[in-house]
């Protein structure tokens, strides 16, 4: 096995044991990037020289006994909406910032403090406003979309061109590309991770989170990003109040509750299976893969309960009613000054946002408040909700619409956001795990959602599925 094939946990163990050095690991991943990048287009900016310097520094620190934790010496990528000092934040757009930021974003600073080695910035759908990431190709089938908007991060992780990466998620932008490329994607609770230094799409829906190859790896990254501080009360206690700010309250280390790898016991845990919305207009192959994964959770001891999704008919209207005007407000000045620099698909959405009446935006906010209350009541019945992450595997590049067996025609972007939007609207944590492949040979995703600030339970269930199914693997083969 080549070093770039290691999971984060595997690489961290090898580094700590002295069986592998940060320089060897970083050179292996850089070599992998050189071998596959021209076919994948995962990176906007590659910072190979600074990555090598960081790897040398990490090697010296570890050798001197100054080990900072499991991310020390681990190569990673950052979605190009997340500031890193000295590297341009272009948002994969011609409108991007004219000068590199002088300081790190809050999450980049925390990765640096943990000793991670930054490889570069990964492609996003322009300003995070789309679900395809057109510059990047699917790691498993280059003729298909990578998903978005964190497509570059997902593809880099899937292909072994990063050991882990960070993305952002406003309407599914971590979970969609994770599902379409067969990796793990975690959207934490809104407010758990700070958004300072992250280019905003929709301030009240934006989240930062990790893309990894395993649930254990996601827990390790999240723990490093959250930090050692805990919430008021006993360590590990779940915080159940709705978040109100962009930084949010501190939380306990989310990985602390992960069971050992050999354990997959979910006895006593209640998993809700939606009767409606999540299994409507879903490809039969995807549904079969997700239901088989749910059966695996039941075999681990979890109790399955049928549930109704509150206010399901208003979900998409609420998502778009919040996101579209907020995105337009964020781009108001540049949209007026240089509209021609935006891609056509993004420009049209931004212009449409200017036409949304204030009353409609306020109604969307009211709808969101009612949904949060209803989902809080739902989580009194169950501990986790399990459902598909996406209704279909990756479509071919250029496909704009999908026709369902009932004759319904749906825009591809609407289809991919439909099953992810509830977790953005309510701010609850949501994890996507690879399941499948379906009858096309492509992966999809099992989505696990939990109470606010109860990432530990969501990760525990995901870890149990990985353990019981034996689904943990290395990078996918990249076709010629």
N, C-alpha and C positions, 0 to 999 in steps of 0.2 A: 504493500500500500504506500502510495506517495503521500508526503505530508499534507498536500492540499486537499486530500480526500478525507482527512480527519474531521470529526465533529469538533465543535468548540471544546466540549468536555474532554474528549480524547486528546486533543492537542494540549489543553491546559495540564492534564495529568502527565503527559510526556515531557512538557517543559519543566514542570516542577520536579520530576524525577531525574532530570538531566539526560533523558534519552533523546531529546530534540532541543535545538536552540531556536530562539526567536528569529535569528538570521536565516537558518535553514528553512524554517516554516515560511517566512516572508518571501524568500527567494523561490520556493516551490510555488507559492500562490502567484507571484509575479510571472513566473514561467508559464503557469496555466493561463493567466490573462493573455500573455503573448501568443499562446497557441489557439485561443478560441475567440478573442475579442473581435477580430475582423468579421467573424460570422454571427456574433451576437449583438454587438453594439450596446453593451451594458454600461460603459463608462463615458461620461462627458469629459472628465479631467482625471488623468492618472498622475499621481504624485509619487513616482517610484523612488526618486532620490531621497525625499524626506522620509518615506516609509523605511528605506534601508537605514537611514540614520536613527530613526526611532527603534528599529529592531536591534541595532548595535547597543543603543542605550539600555533597552530592556534586558538584553543578554548580560550586560555588565551588572545591572542592578540585581538580577536573579542570582548571578554567580556570587555576588557579595552578600547574599542573604536578605536583600531588601525586596522580597516578593510582595507585590501589591494585591494579588488575588487572581481569580481564574481568567480575567481578561488580559493579564500582563503578557505582552508579546504576541497577542493574537491579531492577525490582519483583518481589517474590516473596511466596509464602504459606507458612505453617507449619501443619502438621496440629495440631489442638487437643489433642494429647498432649505437645507440645513447648513448654517454658516460654520465654516472652519477657517481660522485665521490664515490669511495668505493665499487661500484658494478661492477663485471666483465662485459666486453663487449665481448661476445663469438661469436657473429654473427651466433649463432646456428651451430657452426662448431668446429671440433677438432683442427682446425688451430688457433682458437681464441687467443686473446691477453693473454699473460701469467700472467699479473698483472692487478688488477683493476686500472682504471685511478685515478689520484690524484685530478683531477679537473672535473667540469661539462662541457659538451658541451655547446655551446652558448644557444641553445634552452632549455636545462635542467636548466641552470642558470636562464633563464627568467621565467620558470615555478616556480622555487623555489622562485624567487623574488615576484611572484604573490601569493605565499602562497599555491600552490598546494601540495598535499600529494602523494608522489611517492610510489606506491605499489610494483613495481618491474619491471623486464625486460621481454618483451613478445617475443615469438618465431618469427623468420623470416626464410624464405627459405635461405639456407646457403649463407651467404654474400649478401643476397638480390637478388641472381641470379636465380630466378625461380618464377613460378606463382602458386605454390601449397601449400607451407609450410607443408611438409609431417608429421611433428611432431604434428600438430594441426588438429583437426577435425571440420567440419562445425558445427556451432551452431544449425542449424535447422535439420540436418540429418548427423549423425556421420559416415555414410558410404560414405559420399561425401567429396570432398576437401574443405579446408577453403579458398582457393585462396591465392595468395601471391603477393609479398613476405611479406607484412605486415599482414599475416594471424592471428598471435597471437593477435595483437592489435585489429583487427576487431572482432574476436571471443570474446575477453574479453569484449568489449563494448556491443556486441549483447547479451551476456549472463548475463549482469549485474555484471561482474567480474571486471569492471572498469567503472567509470562514463564517462571518456573520455580517449583517448590514442593518442600517436603520432606514425606515421609511416613514411616511406620514399617511394618515387615513382620515378622510373627510366624509366619504360615502362608501368606503370599502377598499380604499387604495392600498392598504397592506394586505388584506385578506383575499382580494380578487387575484392579484398576481401570484400570491403564495399558492392559492388553489390551482391556478392554471399551470404553474411550473413545478408543482409537487414538493413544496417546502412548507415550513411552519411559519405562520404570521400571527403576531399578537397585537391587537389594538387594546391598550390598557384603558382603565377608567379615565374619563375626561378629568383633567386636572391633576392626575397622578404624576405626570412628567411635565416639566416646564416647557413652554413654547417660545421663550425668549431666544431671538436669533433664528427663528424658523419662519420662512416666507409664508404668510397666511393665505389660504384660499377662502375659508369661511370661519371666522374667529370662534363661533360658538359650536362648531362641529369638528374642528381640527384636533388631531391626536398625533403623537409620535410613538413609534414602537419598533420592536425588532423583527427581522426576518432571519430565520435560522434553519438548520437541518433537522433539529430535534426539539421536543418540548423542554427537555433538560437545558439545552442551550438557550432557549428563550428565557427560561427562569434565571439563568446565570446573567444574561445581559440586563434583564429588567432589574434584578437585585443590585447590580452595579450602578444602574442609572438612578434608582430610587435613593440609594445611600443607606447608611446605617441607622438613621433616625427612625423612630417609631411613632405611631399616633398616640393621642392621649389614651390613657388606660393601659391595660395589660398588653405586652408585646404580642403581635400577631392578631390582635382583635380586628375584626372587619369594621370598616367605616361604612355606614349605611346612609349617611346624609348626602343629598344631591350636591355636586360640586357647583361652585359659583364663580370661581376665578380661573385665570389662565395658569396659575401655578398650583393651586390646590393644596390640601393639607398633606403633611408627610405621612408615609404609610410604612407598615412593617415590611421587612425584606420578604418579597413575594415567594422566593424560592425555598424559604425555610420549611414549608410544609410539604415539599415534594417527598414522596415515598422513595425508598431505595429501588433501583432498577428491577430487582427480582419480584417486587410487590406490585400486584395489580388488583388489590382487594378494594372494591367500592361498596361493600356491605353497608347498608343504612343510608346511602346517598340516593336522593330522589332526582330523577332526570325527566324533565318535561319534553314531550314530543308534540309539536304543534299540529292541530287538526287542520288549520287553514293557513294560507299565505305562503308558508315556507315550502310546501310540497305542491303548490299550484304552478302550472307551466314550468315544470322541471323535466329535463331530459330523462327518459326511463333508465338509461345506463347510470346517470349520476344518482338518481333516486335509489336504485338498487345498491350502489356502492355505499351510500350514506346509511341506508337502513341496515345493511350488513354490519357496518361499523357500530351502529346503535345496538344491534343484537350482541355484538362483542362486549359492549359496556354492560349489558344485562347479564351476560355470562360472568362478568367480573363481580357481580353481586348487587349492582345498582337496581333500584326499583324504577320502572318506566311508568310514567303517568301521562295520559292524553291531556292536553291543555288547549285553551283558546287564546289566540294572540289578541290582546286588546287593541281596539281601534285600527284593525288591520287595513281597512279600506282607505284610511287617511294617511298611511305611512309615506307613500311616495310623494303625495302632494305636500306634506309637511317638510320632507327632506328638501325638495326643490324650492319650496317657499322660503326656507331659511337660507339655503346655500346660494341661490342665484343672486338675490339682492346684496347679500354680504360680500360675495366675490366682486360684484360690480363696484361696491363702495370702496373696496381695497384697491381697485385699479382705476378709479375715477380720473385721476390726473393724467396718467400715462395713456389711458384709452382716448382721452381728448387730444393729447399732444401727438402721439405716434400710433394711431390705430393700424396703420399699414404694416407695422412690425409684428403684430400678433398673427398667429396661425388663424385661418378662416374659421375653424370649428370653435376655437376659444373666443375669438372676437365676436362671433354671433351670439354666444351665450352671455358674454359680458354686455353686449348692447341690449339683449333681451332683459337683463336684470334692471336696466334703467327704466323699464316700462312697468315694473311691478309696483302697484300702489302700496303706500305705507300701511293701509288697512289690511291688505293681504299678508304682509310680513308680520304684522301684529297678531293676526289670526293664526299664523303658523307658530308663533311663539306660544300662544295660548294652547294650541294643540299639543305642542311639545310638553308643556307643563302637565297637561292631563295624561299624556302617555307615560311620563315619568311616575306619576302617582299610580297608574294602573299596573305598570311593570313592578313597582315596589310591592303591590298586593300580590302579583303573580309569584314573586320570589318568597312569599310566605308559604306557598304550596310546594314549591320545588327548590332544589339547590342550584341546578344548572338546566339550561335549555339546550337541546341538541337538534341541529337542523343542517341543511346544506349551506355551504358558503356561497356557492354560485349555482345557477340553474342549468348550466351547460359547461362543457369543457371549452378550451380555447377555440374560438372561431378563426377562420382563415383571414389573413390580413386583407383589409379592404371591405369585408362584409359589414354592411350597415344595419341590416335587419335580420331577425329570425322569425320564422313562421312556426307556430306551435300546432300540434295535431288538432286542436279544436278550431283552427282557422285564424286564431289571433296572431296578428303581426306586431312585433315589438322591436323598438330600436335596441341595438346591441348594448348601448350604454345604459338604457333603462333596465334591461334584463340583468346586467351584472350588478347594478347598484341596488336592485330591488330587495335582495335577501340580506344585504349588509346594512342598509340604512337604519333599521331600528336601533342597532347598537350605537350609532352615531347620534341619533336624535336623543336617546335616553342617556347616553354617556356610559353605559355599562361595559365591562370588559368582554372582549370577544376574541376567541382563538380559532384559527383555521388550521386543520391538520390534513395532510394528503391522504386521500382514499382513492380507490380504483386500482388500475385504470378502468375506464368505461369501454364500450364496444369499439371506440376509435383508437384505443391504446393510450389515451391521454388521461392524466389525473384530474380529479376534482377535489373538493374540500368538505370535510366535516367541520361545522361551526359549533363551538361551545360557548355559551354566554352565561354570565353569572351576576351576582349582586355587585353593586358598586364597591370598589376597593377589596373585593374578594378574589383577586387574581389567583391566590393560592389554591382555591378549590377548583377553579377552571383548569389550572395547570396540572393539578393532581389527576383530574379525569383524563386530560389529554395524555399524560404520562402513562396512565393505566392502559389506555388503548394502544399506545405504541408498544408497551411491554407485552401485552397479551397477543397482539397481532403480529409482532415481529416486523413491524413496518419501517423501522429505522434503517436508513441506508446512506450511502455516500453520494457524491455528485452524479448527476445523470450523464450518460454518454452524449456527447455533442456531435451531431451529424456533420459530415463534410459539406 
